[in-house]
Structures are given as structure tokens and as C-alpha cells.
Amino acid sequence: MEQRARPDTAGNRTVGTRGVPASAVRAMTTFSPADVEKQRGVRRMKLTATGLLLFVALVYVLAKWASNAGAGPWAGYVAAAAEAGMVGALADWFAVTALFRHPLGIPIPHTAIIPTKKDQLGVSLGEFVGENFLSEDVVRQRLRAVGIGSRLGAWLADPQNADRVTAELATALRGALTVLRDSDVQAVVGEAITRRANVQEIAPGIGKMLEKVVADGGHKRVVDLIVSRAHDWLVLHGDSVMDAVQGGAPGWTPRFVDRKVGERVYKELLRFCAEMRDMPSHPARGALDRFLTDFASDLQSDTETRAKVERLKGEVLGRGEVQDLIASAWTAVRSMIVSAAEDERSELRLRVRASLLSLGARMATEPKIQSKVDSWVEGAAVHVVTTYRGEITSLITDTVASWDAEHTTKKIEAHIGRDLQFIRINGTVVGSLAGLLIYTITRMLGA
């Protein structure tokens, strides 16, 4: 009987506890119009085989009557041939019928083989497929004969196929980026960047970079910009500087003294910035160079300086503004990739297409690359076959076990029963010839 179906986690219906989709069971237990037509063909062949049996039976009766009536020796030959034909027809009828049911409804041992041995046949079929089709040698030999590397290369070298693959990759990329939730990706990226930054000490790297910048004089443009902007700012905000100096003076000093001091400080600051701006060899510039050189050395070798940099790094990474920056960076990157994937003339798609065409041309012409691709494909296929051979063969055994015995028998008979009826016909013909030959030899020996 058919087992009760239950829903699986994907919403499909499965049979019993085997996990076989109910659609597979219905496909086996439901007769399609093609199955019905095949069943009609089986019935016609059964009538033909049975008609031939009745014909030889009638011939046997007539031949025996003729022999008893004194018709001559020929009647004996015909009767022997017809008798052997009946025996052959009945024997083959029994053999064919025993595959699907008990002959005449009698439960003779080793009959109704398909309905009673269905599960064992499924196991045997699964083992046969596993041993003869899912072995490593068979898979490698078959894939090597196909020549996947050269065929795939020739296919990719066609511009139309390269365009198709590029479009499919773009669609898959857009779909993946659409399905991914920004919050999940941002959390993963943020965690990865933070974890990598925490593991990697940055002070030595910064020190080496600063040392090279100072050695190449790359910092001088930055100094020029700073002192130039500082000079311009002092020119525009002289009153502010003098007010700041006067505001910091003691309360007991006279006003005019504070003003004179403020003016003096302002003029010195203005002069210092102007000289530093206009004199590449200014002592302050040399002092700054020595400071940066020493600082670069401390970043690489001084333990205390490196520890301070690491603490500062941790404080910076822990700030919400930095995490927001990482999140906004992912959003910008995703938007850029989606736009590039949607635009057929984008640099991304053009480069992917060119890479596919180049790869296809090389795969189609270079045996070394073909061999590598074939080896990868063979290795992957062999891994799947050897690792999941049990699951693959269990699909056969479990599916066969889930089929209803009666419906399975009828459907199998509809598919192969017509050819089996030829066994009955051949048995009748061969039996008749064998009987005729045996009778003839017997008569000759007796003579």
C-alpha cells in the first residue's frame, strides 16, 4: 500500500520517513496517456501470443485426428511440432506471467517476482548503478573522453556565449547583493576590519612609511601649505591674535603694556611664518625634519610609543563615527557594483566579457590549460561521486521502496510487456521447430 505522505521542510510532500517526494510516487502510480497507449499495445500482443497458442493447439488436435484417421506419416510430424509449440508457449507464458503476478492466481513459489521482490530489486539496482556507473575509474574515463576543457573553451570563445555568461553573472551578482541585508554585511565587514586592525600592529608600518616620506622630502609640500595658510590667517585675523594675548595677561599689568606685548607677539608670529614659508633652509624646518625622523624611528622601535599608538587605534576604531563610516562605505560599494552590473557598457561588464573571451581562446588552443580544467572537473566529479555515492544510490532504493507494488507492476508491464510477449511467440515457434526436429531424429533412429 502507498505510505501516507507528510510535508517536508521545503513544503513538498514526502512519502513515509524515506524523504521521497510524493511527485516521484505519483509519477510511478499514475498512468499517463502514453502509458495507457502502451498498455493497449501489451493487450494486443497478448492476444496475438494467445491466438498463436490456440492456433497450434488446434493444429495439434487436427493433426492427431488426421493421424488416427490414417492420413499418413506427415500427420505425426505436424502433431509433434504443434505439441512442442504448445509446450514452449505455455512455458514462456508461465515465465512472463510469473514476473508480474501469480499464474492463474496460484501462489506458486518464486512467482509474482516484481511485486514481491520490488524492494530487493531496488536495492540491487542501486548497488549495480553504484558499482558500474559511480566508480572513480568510470567517471574519470568518461569525462576524459568528453574533453570538457576544449569544448568549454570553444564555447566561451564565441562572443555570443561570452555575452550570455556575462549577463548571467551580472544577474546573479545583482541578485546576491539584493538578497544580502545591508545590516548583516555591514556588521560582518565592520567586525572583520576591526578584528584585522586589532590583530595587526600599525605603528611599525606607519613608522616605515613616515621614514620614507621624510627621506624623499614628501612632507615639505605639507609644511609649505601649512605655513602659507598660517601666514594668510594671521594677516586676516591679527586683531584676534592680539586680543587673545591681551586676554591672557595678568590683571595688574597696564593696558598699554598688554597691547604692546600683543602687537609684539603678533609681529613675531607673522615674521616667523613668513620666514619659514620663504626660507627652505629655515632652522624650524630642520627641527621639524629631525622630529619626524625621530618619531618614525620611535614608531618602529620604541615600545612605549608603539603602545600609545595601539591604544589610540583602539579608541578610534571603537568610536561610532568610524563604524558608521565603514557601514556607509559598504553601501556606496554595493550601489556602485549594482549600477555597474546593470549597465551593459560598464567597465566591469566589459572587463568580465574580455576576460571570458580570453580565457575561452586559451582553453580552446592550449593543451596545458585544457588538461588543468579537465583535471579540476574530474577531481570535483570524483569527489562528489565517492563522497555521496551512498546518497545517490539511496535515491534509487528509497524511491523504488516508496512505490506501490500493484501500480508499479502495472506500469512496468505497460512499458516492457509488449516485448515480453514476443518471448511467448518465439517460444511457440522455436518449440514447434524443436519438437519437429526431435520427432524427425527419433523417427530416423527408429527406422
TORKE-804209 format. One line per field, with one value per residue (C-alpha): residue in three letters; x, y, z; residue number from 1. Coordinates in steps of 0.001 Angstrom, whole numbers, plus 500000, padded with zeros to 6 digits. Example, Ala and Ser with C-alpha at 12.3 -4.5 7.8 and 13.67 -1.06 7.14 Angstrom:
code: c(ala / ser)
east: c(512300 / 513670)
north: c(495500 / 498940)
up: c(507800 / 507140)
pos: c(1 / 2)
***
This chain:
code: c(met / glu / gln / arg / ala / arg / pro / asp / thr / ala / gly / asn / arg / thr / val / gly / thr / arg / gly / val / pro / ala / ser / ala / val / arg / ala / met / thr / thr / phe / ser / pro / ala / asp / val / glu / lys / gln / arg / gly / val / arg / arg / met / lys / leu / thr / ala / thr / gly / leu / leu / leu / phe / val / ala / leu / val / tyr / val / leu / ala / lys / trp / ala / ser / asn / ala / gly / ala / gly / pro / trp / ala / gly / tyr / val / ala / ala / ala / ala / glu / ala / gly / met / val / gly / ala / leu / ala / asp / trp / phe / ala / val / thr / ala / leu / phe / arg / his / pro / leu / gly / ile / pro / ile / pro / his / thr / ala / ile / ile / pro / thr / lys / lys / asp / gln / leu / gly / val / ser / leu / gly / glu / phe / val / gly / glu / asn / phe / leu / ser / glu / asp / val / val / arg / gln / arg / leu / arg / ala / val / gly / ile / gly / ser / arg / leu / gly / ala / trp / leu / ala / asp / pro / gln / asn / ala / asp / arg / val / thr / ala / glu / leu / ala / thr / ala / leu / arg / gly / ala / leu / thr / val / leu / arg / asp / ser / asp / val / gln / ala / val / val / gly / glu / ala / ile / thr / arg / arg / ala / asn / val / gln / glu / ile / ala / pro / gly / ile / gly / lys / met / leu / glu / lys / val / val / ala / asp / gly / gly / his / lys / arg / val / val / asp / leu / ile / val / ser / arg / ala / his / asp / trp / leu / val / leu / his / gly / asp / ser / val / met / asp / ala / val / gln / gly / gly / ala / pro / gly / trp / thr / pro / arg / phe / val / asp / arg / lys / val / gly / glu / arg / val / tyr / lys / glu / leu / leu / arg / phe / cys / ala / glu / met / arg / asp / met / pro / ser / his / pro / ala / arg / gly / ala / leu / asp / arg / phe / leu / thr / asp / phe / ala / ser / asp / leu / gln / ser / asp / thr / glu / thr / arg / ala / lys / val / glu / arg / leu / lys / gly / glu / val / leu / gly / arg / gly / glu / val / gln / asp / leu / ile / ala / ser / ala / trp / thr / ala / val / arg / ser / met / ile / val / ser / ala / ala / glu / asp / glu / arg / ser / glu / leu / arg / leu / arg / val / arg / ala / ser / leu / leu / ser / leu / gly / ala / arg / met / ala / thr / glu / pro / lys / ile / gln / ser / lys / val / asp / ser / trp / val / glu / gly / ala / ala / val / his / val / val / thr / thr / tyr / arg / gly / glu / ile / thr / ser / leu / ile / thr / asp / thr / val / ala / ser / trp / asp / ala / glu / his / thr / thr / lys / lys / ile / glu / ala / his / ile / gly / arg / asp / leu / gln / phe / ile / arg / ile / asn / gly / thr / val / val / gly / ser / leu / ala / gly / leu / leu / ile / tyr / thr / ile / thr / arg / met / leu / gly / ala)
east: c(500000 / 501077 / 502556 / 500990 / 502583 / 503805 / 505199 / 508942 / 510759 / 510627 / 506857 / 506922 / 505124 / 507237 / 506334 / 506720 / 510078 / 512202 / 512131 / 510982 / 508943 / 505330 / 505676 / 508019 / 505425 / 502616 / 504739 / 505040 / 501480 / 499675 / 499118 / 499823 / 498191 / 501421 / 501246 / 497636 / 498600 / 501468 / 499072 / 496827 / 499828 / 500546 / 496967 / 497192 / 500430 / 498933 / 496029 / 498463 / 500576 / 497488 / 495979 / 499157 / 498913 / 495301 / 496299 / 498993 / 496579 / 494022 / 496692 / 497663 / 494084 / 493565 / 496916 / 496144 / 492713 / 494290 / 496910 / 494241 / 492250 / 495213 / 496228 / 499836 / 503190 / 503037 / 500313 / 502712 / 505291 / 502705 / 501325 / 504810 / 505623 / 502295 / 502657 / 506146 / 504881 / 502137 / 504687 / 507004 / 504140 / 502826 / 506305 / 507049 / 503566 / 504293 / 507730 / 506415 / 503372 / 505462 / 507330 / 504217 / 501711 / 500891 / 499922 / 496176 / 496194 / 498014 / 500713 / 503459 / 506879 / 509130 / 506291 / 504946 / 508603 / 508258 / 505543 / 507037 / 510706 / 510291 / 512375 / 515142 / 515190 / 515552 / 518494 / 520113 / 519573 / 521115 / 524139 / 524500 / 524451 / 526874 / 529379 / 529208 / 528334 / 529521 / 533030 / 536059 / 537530 / 534295 / 533746 / 537313 / 537324 / 534014 / 534900 / 538339 / 536699 / 534337 / 537179 / 535370 / 538263 / 538492 / 534720 / 534155 / 536951 / 535485 / 532081 / 533376 / 535416 / 532163 / 531255 / 527556 / 528217 / 530569 / 527825 / 525350 / 527653 / 528434 / 524722 / 524028 / 526896 / 525620 / 522129 / 523480 / 525600 / 522647 / 520501 / 523099 / 523603 / 519832 / 519239 / 522005 / 520839 / 522952 / 522913 / 524309 / 527044 / 527951 / 528231 / 530429 / 532637 / 532904 / 533827 / 536355 / 538039 / 538076 / 539392 / 542073 / 543089 / 543252 / 545413 / 547743 / 550072 / 550087 / 552859 / 555826 / 554116 / 553327 / 556906 / 558370 / 556027 / 556840 / 560568 / 560360 / 558237 / 560752 / 563706 / 562091 / 561095 / 557454 / 556452 / 557874 / 554845 / 552639 / 554825 / 554722 / 550952 / 550594 / 552911 / 551439 / 547910 / 549040 / 550615 / 547483 / 545325 / 547480 / 547216 / 543437 / 542986 / 545671 / 543185 / 542043 / 545604 / 546368 / 543098 / 543942 / 547387 / 545984 / 543250 / 545846 / 547908 / 547830 / 545247 / 547789 / 549666 / 548686 / 546549 / 549065 / 551691 / 549337 / 548640 / 552347 / 553034 / 550153 / 551406 / 554911 / 553772 / 551647 / 554501 / 556887 / 554405 / 553850 / 557584 / 558223 / 555611 / 556852 / 560456 / 559568 / 557447 / 560118 / 563253 / 563592 / 566607 / 564853 / 566002 / 562437 / 562118 / 565287 / 563978 / 560730 / 562648 / 564626 / 561425 / 559690 / 562750 / 562978 / 559234 / 559409 / 562214 / 560263 / 557209 / 559310 / 561481 / 560227 / 557909 / 556135 / 555432 / 554073 / 551837 / 550425 / 549658 / 547866 / 545739 / 544866 / 543984 / 541609 / 539921 / 539458 / 538055 / 535672 / 534046 / 530613 / 531625 / 534224 / 531740 / 529250 / 531969 / 532548 / 528809 / 528481 / 531470 / 529721 / 526543 / 528497 / 530389 / 527197 / 525458 / 528454 / 528615 / 524864 / 524979 / 527961 / 526251 / 523098 / 524933 / 525865 / 528610 / 530088 / 533790 / 533035 / 530968 / 533317 / 536299 / 534444 / 533446 / 537004 / 538342 / 535874 / 536781 / 540479 / 540019 / 537925 / 540514 / 543314 / 541302 / 540442 / 544046 / 546388 / 546542 / 548105 / 545093 / 542718 / 544459 / 544136 / 540430 / 539804 / 541699 / 539655 / 536380 / 537384 / 538521 / 535291 / 533133 / 535074 / 534811 / 531041 / 530632 / 532856 / 531559 / 527853 / 527622 / 525506 / 523090 / 522825 / 522116 / 519749 / 517678 / 517078 / 516410 / 514214 / 512229 / 511589 / 510654 / 508134 / 506269 / 503022 / 503643 / 500457 / 500746 / 504467 / 503844 / 501197 / 503363 / 506449 / 504330 / 502950 / 506496 / 508141 / 505169 / 504872 / 508445 / 507923 / 505001 / 507446 / 509097 / 505841 / 505600 / 509219 / 508746 / 505858 / 507777 / 511065 / 509232 / 507477 / 510726 / 512491 / 509637 / 509673 / 513442 / 513300 / 510444 / 512288 / 515515 / 513542 / 511824 / 515125 / 516819 / 513803 / 513831)
north: c(500000 / 503576 / 505180 / 508278 / 511479 / 514187 / 517682 / 518229 / 521411 / 522782 / 522449 / 519417 / 516236 / 513199 / 509559 / 507915 / 508578 / 507996 / 511616 / 510649 / 513439 / 512479 / 513706 / 510761 / 508363 / 509926 / 509722 / 505971 / 505251 / 507482 / 506340 / 508983 / 508905 / 507400 / 504669 / 503911 / 503576 / 501241 / 499185 / 498799 / 497584 / 494994 / 493721 / 493400 / 491444 / 489221 / 488412 / 487678 / 485344 / 483652 / 483334 / 481639 / 479212 / 478395 / 478018 / 475408 / 473680 / 473476 / 472220 / 469573 / 468375 / 468244 / 466529 / 463858 / 463318 / 463035 / 460618 / 458405 / 458587 / 457177 / 460364 / 459273 / 459931 / 463657 / 463992 / 462698 / 465328 / 468101 / 466833 / 466645 / 470190 / 471512 / 469653 / 471083 / 474532 / 474319 / 473296 / 476153 / 478651 / 477534 / 477526 / 481041 / 482222 / 480955 / 482639 / 486009 / 485950 / 484956 / 488250 / 490284 / 488038 / 484509 / 482417 / 481623 / 483225 / 480249 / 481372 / 479237 / 479923 / 482320 / 483899 / 487489 / 488481 / 492233 / 492984 / 490693 / 491493 / 495173 / 496465 / 493914 / 494815 / 498476 / 497674 / 495564 / 498298 / 500884 / 498651 / 497993 / 501702 / 502473 / 499807 / 500238 / 503918 / 505768 / 504361 / 506653 / 504945 / 505140 / 508811 / 509791 / 507794 / 509254 / 512860 / 512493 / 511232 / 514222 / 516790 / 519370 / 521854 / 522222 / 522213 / 524781 / 526917 / 526838 / 527684 / 530633 / 531939 / 532656 / 536327 / 535499 / 532926 / 535279 / 537924 / 535400 / 534297 / 537934 / 538757 / 535718 / 536617 / 540187 / 538928 / 536576 / 539348 / 541742 / 539044 / 538218 / 541859 / 542387 / 539384 / 540314 / 542581 / 545703 / 545442 / 541884 / 542722 / 545916 / 544005 / 541346 / 543868 / 546071 / 543131 / 541846 / 545239 / 545813 / 542315 / 542596 / 546054 / 544864 / 541883 / 543840 / 546328 / 549508 / 551547 / 549884 / 550224 / 553882 / 554422 / 552899 / 554933 / 558173 / 557438 / 557024 / 560183 / 562249 / 560751 / 561591 / 565084 / 564363 / 566176 / 569513 / 570330 / 569747 / 572114 / 574712 / 574539 / 574790 / 577772 / 579553 / 579120 / 580108 / 583326 / 584187 / 583502 / 585744 / 588557 / 588348 / 587776 / 589971 / 591611 / 588219 / 587174 / 590391 / 590182 / 586601 / 587656 / 590651 / 588494 / 586154 / 588899 / 589393 / 591807 / 594014 / 594983 / 598277 / 598170 / 599818 / 597246 / 594366 / 595971 / 596416 / 592802 / 591571 / 593570 / 592259 / 588647 / 589058 / 590579 / 587821 / 585132 / 586814 / 587159 / 583546 / 582218 / 584417 / 583381 / 579719 / 579998 / 581754 / 580013 / 576321 / 576135 / 577711 / 576185 / 575355 / 573237 / 571354 / 570848 / 569512 / 567117 / 565803 / 565462 / 563474 / 561271 / 560548 / 559915 / 557466 / 555615 / 555543 / 554137 / 551209 / 550547 / 552357 / 550132 / 552962 / 554888 / 551789 / 551037 / 554574 / 554227 / 550913 / 552465 / 555356 / 552895 / 551013 / 554244 / 555362 / 552016 / 551899 / 555207 / 555074 / 557521 / 555066 / 552184 / 554434 / 555250 / 551534 / 550997 / 553902 / 552583 / 549217 / 550963 / 553010 / 549969 / 547915 / 550709 / 551073 / 547322 / 547046 / 550001 / 548516 / 545117 / 546642 / 548752 / 546641 / 549116 / 549445 / 548876 / 545937 / 544017 / 544874 / 543586 / 540404 / 539794 / 540368 / 538024 / 535302 / 535620 / 535494 / 532506 / 530703 / 531293 / 529984 / 526961 / 526115 / 526233 / 525480 / 521799 / 522669 / 524745 / 522129 / 519493 / 521629 / 522251 / 518580 / 517635 / 520072 / 518816 / 515178 / 515805 / 517588 / 514899 / 512082 / 513816 / 514144 / 510561 / 508978 / 511156 / 510982 / 507594 / 506238 / 509167 / 508842 / 505126 / 505514 / 507812 / 504807 / 502303 / 504648 / 505733 / 502153 / 501200 / 504041 / 502884 / 500975 / 497371 / 496916 / 500180 / 499643 / 496207 / 497510 / 500381 / 498232 / 495720 / 498526 / 499556 / 496171 / 493784 / 494135 / 492966 / 490130 / 488823 / 488230 / 485712 / 483772 / 483978 / 482972 / 480150 / 478836 / 478967 / 477651 / 474938 / 473796 / 473628 / 471840 / 469331 / 468730 / 468191 / 465816 / 463845 / 463618 / 462399 / 459891 / 458523 / 458295 / 456435 / 454211 / 453441)
up: c(500000 / 499425 / 502520 / 503993 / 502711 / 505045 / 504358 / 504450 / 505474 / 501927 / 501688 / 499371 / 500296 / 501044 / 501484 / 504879 / 506512 / 503429 / 502282 / 498762 / 497140 / 496574 / 492979 / 492325 / 493718 / 491697 / 488550 / 489084 / 490218 / 487724 / 484175 / 481551 / 478107 / 476767 / 479422 / 478503 / 474834 / 475744 / 477841 / 474787 / 472818 / 475515 / 475326 / 471544 / 471794 / 474499 / 472179 / 469374 / 471547 / 472966 / 469482 / 468298 / 471232 / 470351 / 466708 / 467438 / 469832 / 467035 / 464646 / 467194 / 467527 / 463768 / 463230 / 465814 / 464255 / 460829 / 462142 / 463716 / 460528 / 458587 / 456787 / 456590 / 458315 / 457736 / 460383 / 463051 / 462137 / 462303 / 465604 / 467156 / 466033 / 467322 / 470613 / 471236 / 470204 / 472853 / 475475 / 474542 / 474510 / 477897 / 479452 / 478242 / 479249 / 482751 / 482806 / 481582 / 483835 / 486867 / 486583 / 487343 / 489149 / 490292 / 487244 / 487405 / 490856 / 492373 / 494861 / 493368 / 494928 / 493042 / 491069 / 491130 / 491312 / 490700 / 493300 / 495963 / 495316 / 494470 / 497368 / 496806 / 493119 / 494087 / 496343 / 493641 / 491066 / 493388 / 494019 / 490299 / 489483 / 492301 / 491270 / 487495 / 486932 / 490041 / 490312 / 490121 / 487047 / 485080 / 485910 / 485034 / 481800 / 480651 / 481481 / 479883 / 476693 / 476621 / 476662 / 478739 / 478736 / 474967 / 474481 / 477195 / 475771 / 472270 / 473685 / 475723 / 472787 / 470947 / 471623 / 471894 / 474581 / 476410 / 476367 / 477716 / 480544 / 481390 / 481551 / 483740 / 486077 / 486309 / 487121 / 489769 / 491264 / 491401 / 492937 / 495572 / 496513 / 496628 / 498864 / 501290 / 504064 / 504442 / 508217 / 508136 / 505643 / 507463 / 510729 / 509137 / 507320 / 510381 / 512574 / 510030 / 509668 / 513418 / 514161 / 511486 / 512709 / 516312 / 515397 / 513146 / 514879 / 512837 / 514480 / 512689 / 509326 / 509944 / 511077 / 507909 / 505726 / 507598 / 507393 / 503618 / 503230 / 505198 / 503330 / 499986 / 501172 / 500590 / 503790 / 502623 / 500500 / 503501 / 505577 / 502793 / 502704 / 506477 / 506987 / 503973 / 505263 / 508770 / 507442 / 505484 / 508524 / 510729 / 508186 / 508229 / 511979 / 513557 / 515940 / 517182 / 517968 / 519844 / 521778 / 522771 / 524037 / 525958 / 527448 / 528905 / 530540 / 534357 / 535661 / 537392 / 534159 / 532470 / 529367 / 527067 / 528132 / 527281 / 523922 / 523182 / 524155 / 521962 / 518996 / 519534 / 519755 / 516640 / 514640 / 515731 / 514754 / 511389 / 510803 / 511842 / 509423 / 506602 / 507090 / 507392 / 504267 / 502224 / 503560 / 502648 / 504952 / 507933 / 511252 / 512209 / 509086 / 510009 / 513530 / 512111 / 509859 / 512842 / 514890 / 512171 / 511667 / 515390 / 515579 / 512662 / 514453 / 517735 / 515939 / 514787 / 517824 / 520939 / 522989 / 524789 / 521576 / 519873 / 522847 / 522769 / 519053 / 519673 / 522433 / 520137 / 517378 / 519679 / 520773 / 517175 / 515995 / 518926 / 518072 / 516500 / 513802 / 512477 / 512385 / 510589 / 508067 / 507441 / 507008 / 504580 / 502622 / 502090 / 500956 / 498447 / 497156 / 496800 / 494901 / 492605 / 491885 / 491227 / 488831 / 487010 / 486779 / 485290 / 482696 / 479663 / 478716 / 482191 / 482678 / 484977 / 482417 / 479556 / 481519 / 482531 / 478908 / 477685 / 480363 / 479370 / 475687 / 476519 / 478804 / 476188 / 473463 / 475649 / 476785 / 473187 / 471951 / 474860 / 475875 / 479216 / 480286 / 478892 / 480973 / 484102 / 483533 / 482812 / 485957 / 488071 / 486641 / 487077 / 490630 / 491523 / 489922 / 491571 / 494941 / 494581 / 493390 / 496039 / 498857 / 498060 / 496341 / 499174 / 498982 / 495193 / 495244 / 498195 / 495988 / 493738 / 496510 / 498567 / 495523 / 494450 / 498020 / 498173 / 495067 / 495435 / 494384 / 492337 / 490403 / 489896 / 488451 / 486060 / 484897 / 484351 / 482462 / 480298 / 479366 / 478754 / 478484 / 474704 / 474184 / 476658 / 474606 / 471784 / 474113 / 474128 / 470340 / 469907 / 472408 / 470363 / 467087 / 468488 / 470442 / 467290 / 465340 / 468194 / 468504 / 464772 / 464827 / 467795 / 466241 / 462949 / 464558 / 466636 / 463526 / 461698 / 464560 / 464968 / 461308)
pos: c(1 / 2 / 3 / 4 / 5 / 6 / 7 / 8 / 9 / 10 / 11 / 12 / 13 / 14 / 15 / 16 / 17 / 18 / 19 / 20 / 21 / 22 / 23 / 24 / 25 / 26 / 27 / 28 / 29 / 30 / 31 / 32 / 33 / 34 / 35 / 36 / 37 / 38 / 39 / 40 / 41 / 42 / 43 / 44 / 45 / 46 / 47 / 48 / 49 / 50 / 51 / 52 / 53 / 54 / 55 / 56 / 57 / 58 / 59 / 60 / 61 / 62 / 63 / 64 / 65 / 66 / 67 / 68 / 69 / 70 / 71 / 72 / 73 / 74 / 75 / 76 / 77 / 78 / 79 / 80 / 81 / 82 / 83 / 84 / 85 / 86 / 87 / 88 / 89 / 90 / 91 / 92 / 93 / 94 / 95 / 96 / 97 / 98 / 99 / 100 / 101 / 102 / 103 / 104 / 105 / 106 / 107 / 108 / 109 / 110 / 111 / 112 / 113 / 114 / 115 / 116 / 117 / 118 / 119 / 120 / 121 / 122 / 123 / 124 / 125 / 126 / 127 / 128 / 129 / 130 / 131 / 132 / 133 / 134 / 135 / 136 / 137 / 138 / 139 / 140 / 141 / 142 / 143 / 144 / 145 / 146 / 147 / 148 / 149 / 150 / 151 / 152 / 153 / 154 / 155 / 156 / 157 / 158 / 159 / 160 / 161 / 162 / 163 / 164 / 165 / 166 / 167 / 168 / 169 / 170 / 171 / 172 / 173 / 174 / 175 / 176 / 177 / 178 / 179 / 180 / 181 / 182 / 183 / 184 / 185 / 186 / 187 / 188 / 189 / 190 / 191 / 192 / 193 / 194 / 195 / 196 / 197 / 198 / 199 / 200 / 201 / 202 / 203 / 204 / 205 / 206 / 207 / 208 / 209 / 210 / 211 / 212 / 213 / 214 / 215 / 216 / 217 / 218 / 219 / 220 / 221 / 222 / 223 / 224 / 225 / 226 / 227 / 228 / 229 / 230 / 231 / 232 / 233 / 234 / 235 / 236 / 237 / 238 / 239 / 240 / 241 / 242 / 243 / 244 / 245 / 246 / 247 / 248 / 249 / 250 / 251 / 252 / 253 / 254 / 255 / 256 / 257 / 258 / 259 / 260 / 261 / 262 / 263 / 264 / 265 / 266 / 267 / 268 / 269 / 270 / 271 / 272 / 273 / 274 / 275 / 276 / 277 / 278 / 279 / 280 / 281 / 282 / 283 / 284 / 285 / 286 / 287 / 288 / 289 / 290 / 291 / 292 / 293 / 294 / 295 / 296 / 297 / 298 / 299 / 300 / 301 / 302 / 303 / 304 / 305 / 306 / 307 / 308 / 309 / 310 / 311 / 312 / 313 / 314 / 315 / 316 / 317 / 318 / 319 / 320 / 321 / 322 / 323 / 324 / 325 / 326 / 327 / 328 / 329 / 330 / 331 / 332 / 333 / 334 / 335 / 336 / 337 / 338 / 339 / 340 / 341 / 342 / 343 / 344 / 345 / 346 / 347 / 348 / 349 / 350 / 351 / 352 / 353 / 354 / 355 / 356 / 357 / 358 / 359 / 360 / 361 / 362 / 363 / 364 / 365 / 366 / 367 / 368 / 369 / 370 / 371 / 372 / 373 / 374 / 375 / 376 / 377 / 378 / 379 / 380 / 381 / 382 / 383 / 384 / 385 / 386 / 387 / 388 / 389 / 390 / 391 / 392 / 393 / 394 / 395 / 396 / 397 / 398 / 399 / 400 / 401 / 402 / 403 / 404 / 405 / 406 / 407 / 408 / 409 / 410 / 411 / 412 / 413 / 414 / 415 / 416 / 417 / 418 / 419 / 420 / 421 / 422 / 423 / 424 / 425 / 426 / 427 / 428 / 429 / 430 / 431 / 432 / 433 / 434 / 435 / 436 / 437 / 438 / 439 / 440 / 441 / 442 / 443 / 444 / 445 / 446 / 447)
***
